[in-house]
Amino acid sequence: MRTYIGGHQAVSVNDFIELAFGTPVELWLGVEGETNEERMAREDAAHDILAENPEMPDDLIRIAAGVVEAHPELFDVAPLVRTARSHTVRRGVAA
């Protein structure tokens, strides 16, 4: 099955996000190993996009809320169980 958004085929989660937001995910989250100069340029571009589209944050919140409502199973979490050992302290060393 193929999925198209606005005439563009989405083949991955990042494709869906990029097509829904109109910008690449990396613009908002950055990339591993980016330099300070690259980060500053990325943040400047994001700032410009938000200045031109002040409704964007509200739109993104609505999209996220819709995903949570439509697919609550994506957000099932299991509590982490701490063992008794993780609470003990040995002479100068926290476990």
C-alpha positions in Angstrom: 0.0 0.0 0.0 1.3 3.4 -0.9 0.5 6.6 0.9 0.5 10.1 -0.7 0.3 13.4 1.0 -0.2 16.4 -1.3 0.9 14.4 -4.3 4.1 13.2 -2.6 4.7 9.6 -1.6 5.5 9.0 2.1 7.6 5.9 2.6 8.9 6.4 6.2 7.9 8.1 9.4 10.2 11.0 8.7 8.5 11.4 5.3 5.1 11.7 7.0 6.5 14.2 9.5 8.2 16.3 6.9 5.2 16.3 4.6 2.9 17.2 7.5 5.0 20.0 8.8 6.4 21.2 5.5 9.9 21.1 6.9 12.5 18.4 7.6 12.5 17.0 11.1 16.2 17.8 11.4 15.5 21.5 11.2 13.7 21.3 14.5 15.7 18.5 16.2 19.2 19.0 14.8 21.6 16.3 13.8 24.2 14.5 15.8 27.6 16.1 15.4 26.4 19.4 14.1 28.8 22.3 14.7 27.8 25.4 16.7 27.7 27.3 13.5 25.3 24.7 11.9 23.1 24.8 15.0 22.9 28.6 14.9 22.0 28.6 11.2 19.4 25.8 11.8 17.8 27.8 14.7 17.8 31.0 12.6 16.0 29.2 9.8 13.5 27.7 12.3 12.9 31.2 13.8 12.2 32.6 10.3 9.7 29.8 9.5 7.9 30.4 12.8 7.8 34.2 12.2 6.2 33.6 8.8 3.8 30.9 10.1 2.8 31.9 13.7 0.0 29.4 13.7 2.4 26.5 13.1 2.9 25.5 16.8 -0.9 25.3 17.3 -1.3 23.2 14.2 1.5 20.8 15.3 -0.1 20.4 18.7 -3.4 19.6 17.1 -1.7 17.0 14.9 0.1 15.5 17.8 -3.1 15.3 19.9 -4.9 13.7 17.0 -2.2 11.0 16.7 -2.4 10.3 20.5 -6.1 10.0 20.3 -6.1 7.8 17.2 -3.2 5.6 18.3 -3.0 5.4 22.1 -1.2 2.1 21.8 1.9 4.0 20.5 2.2 5.6 23.9 1.8 2.5 26.2 4.6 2.5 28.7 5.8 -0.1 31.1 7.0 1.1 34.5 10.7 0.3 35.3 11.1 -1.9 38.3 14.0 -1.1 40.6 15.7 -4.0 42.2 16.8 -3.9 45.8 20.4 -3.8 44.7 19.9 -0.5 42.9 19.0 1.1 46.2 22.1 -0.1 48.1 25.3 1.9 48.5 28.6 0.1 48.9 31.6 1.8 50.5 31.9 4.9 48.5 30.2 3.5 45.4 26.6 4.2 44.6 24.9 1.3 42.8 
